[in-house]
Amino acid sequence: MENQNSVPLKISNVIKTFDGHDVIKKFNLTIEEGSIYGLLGPNGAGKTTLFKLITGLQQLTNGKIEVFNRNIATQKKEILRNIGIIIEVPIFIEHLSATENLSIHLKYMNCSDGDIVKVLEDVGLEPTNNQPVSNFSLGMRQRLAIARAIVHNPKLLILDEPINGLDPMGIREMRQLFLNLVQNKNMTIIISSHILSEIEHIADKIGIIVKGELKTEVTMKDVRDEHPEGLEELFLNIVTGGTLK
């Protein structure tokens, strides 16, 4: 059980260097429990790299990342039990069914209490569908990726473009699912998406990253109250060199 005073995610002065170039630059971020944080930025801004650092898929050059007060550099195994992840294109065991893929995931996570049937129903997939994942459409694969991210009941979700490939109905259904996870299970979510309207619908707070730097943070309430032009215009102003007024 996590300490009641623990913070779901704290990023402190993080730097990531590739070939002598800082792609993440002294990045600082703290996310509150039971909230949805939207991380926005243009292509190549560093969003996916940051998510890989949070989940231990890449090593930090400098700084510290803590998930529920545990250091990803030294306690990766314990941290990953409490994280659900979608990063880049999801990979499955193609000749197995959705149920079989989730069962293997639960064994890998050493989790015995995941409800595969309910999770598949929650994401809009039929639990009795035994066709191999290789036959799935892009939208069905994305729904399965979401199911895999949540089936082991994580406390923190790291979602990189989770609605890619979904039709408008699917996007609405997943939006409601994410909101329900926060409301009913007190999950914390950090999500990136190029569909800014979706972030507007669900995020409590947003951060805008440009060239590896967190340029600004603002609550969605402040966006609605102080920026009548909306999130899209605010985003474009920041990424093209403007400042938050």
Residue pairs with C-beta under 8 A, 6 or more apart in sequence:
2 68
2 69
2 82
2 155
3 68
3 69
6 33
6 68
6 69
7 30
7 31
7 32
7 33
7 66
7 68
7 69
8 31
8 32
8 33
8 67
8 68
8 155
8 156
8 188
9 29
9 30
9 31
9 54
9 65
9 66
9 67
9 156
9 188
9 190
10 29
10 30
10 31
10 64
10 65
10 66
11 27
11 28
11 29
11 30
11 50
11 54
11 63
11 64
11 65
12 28
12 63
12 64
12 65
12 66
13 26
13 27
13 28
13 62
13 63
13 64
14 24
14 26
14 27
14 28
14 50
14 53
14 60
14 62
14 63
14 64
14 65
15 22
15 24
15 25
15 26
15 27
15 60
15 61
15 62
15 63
16 22
16 23
16 24
16 46
16 49
16 50
16 53
16 58
16 60
16 61
16 212
17 23
17 61
22 61
22 212
23 46
23 49
23 212
24 46
24 49
24 50
24 53
24 212
25 211
25 212
25 213
26 63
26 213
27 50
27 63
27 209
27 212
27 213
27 214
28 214
29 207
29 214
29 217
31 37
31 188
31 190
32 188
32 204
33 186
33 188
34 182
34 186
34 187
34 188
35 182
35 188
35 189
35 204
35 205
36 178
36 179
36 182
36 188
36 189
36 190
36 191
36 202
36 203
36 204
36 205
37 188
37 189
37 190
37 191
37 203
37 204
37 205
37 206
37 207
38 191
38 192
38 193
38 199
38 202
38 203
38 205
38 206
38 207
38 220
39 47
39 50
39 190
39 191
39 192
39 206
39 207
39 209
40 47
40 192
40 193
40 196
40 199
40 206
40 207
40 208
40 209
40 235
41 47
41 192
41 208
41 209
41 210
41 239
42 210
42 239
45 209
45 210
45 211
45 212
45 239
46 209
46 211
46 212
47 160
47 192
47 209
48 87
48 88
48 160
48 192
49 58
49 212
50 209
51 85
51 87
51 158
51 160
51 190
51 192
52 58
52 87
53 59
53 60
53 65
53 72
54 65
54 67
54 72
54 83
54 158
54 190
55 72
55 80
55 83
55 85
55 87
55 158
56 72
56 76
56 79
56 80
57 87
59 73
60 72
60 73
64 71
64 73
65 71
65 72
65 73
66 72
67 79
67 82
67 83
67 156
68 79
68 82
68 155
68 156
70 78
70 79
72 79
80 109
81 109
81 110
81 111
81 152
81 154
82 154
82 155
82 156
83 154
83 155
83 156
83 157
83 158
84 148
84 149
84 150
84 152
84 154
84 156
84 157
84 158
85 149
85 157
85 158
86 145
86 146
86 149
86 158
86 159
86 160
86 161
86 162
87 158
87 160
88 160
90 141
90 142
90 144
90 145
90 148
92 101
92 133
92 141
92 144
93 100
93 101
93 104
93 133
94 132
94 133
94 134
95 132
95 133
95 134
96 104
96 132
96 133
97 129
97 130
97 131
97 132
97 133
98 120
98 125
98 127
98 129
98 133
98 136
98 144
98 147
99 116
99 120
99 127
99 130
101 133
101 144
101 148
102 114
102 116
102 119
102 120
102 144
102 147
102 148
102 151
103 116
105 148
105 151
105 152
106 112
106 114
106 116
106 151
106 152
109 152
111 151
111 152
111 153
113 153
114 151
114 152
114 153
115 151
116 127
116 151
117 127
119 147
119 150
119 151
120 126
120 127
120 147
121 127
122 147
122 150
122 177
123 143
123 144
123 146
123 147
123 173
123 174
123 177
124 143
124 170
124 173
125 140
125 143
125 144
125 147
133 141
133 144
136 144
137 165
138 164
138 165
139 165
139 166
139 167
139 170
141 165
142 162
142 163
142 164
142 165
142 166
142 170
143 166
143 170
143 174
145 162
146 162
146 174
146 177
149 157
149 159
149 162
150 157
150 181
153 185
154 187
155 186
155 187
155 188
156 187
156 188
156 189
156 190
157 178
157 181
157 187
157 188
157 189
157 190
157 191
158 190
159 178
159 189
159 190
159 191
159 192
160 192
161 192
161 193
161 194
162 174
162 191
162 193
163 170
163 171
163 174
163 175
163 193
163 195
163 198
166 174
171 195
171 198
175 198
175 201
175 202
178 189
178 191
178 202
179 202
181 187
181 189
182 188
182 189
191 199
191 202
191 203
193 199
196 231
196 232
196 235
197 231
199 206
199 231
200 220
200 223
200 230
200 231
203 220
204 219
204 220
205 217
205 218
205 219
205 220
206 217
206 218
206 219
206 220
206 223
206 231
207 214
207 216
207 217
208 214
208 215
208 216
208 217
208 235
208 238
208 239
209 215
210 238
210 239
215 238
215 239
216 238
216 243
216 244
218 234
218 244
220 231
223 230
223 231
223 234
227 233
227 234
234 244
237 243
237 244
238 244
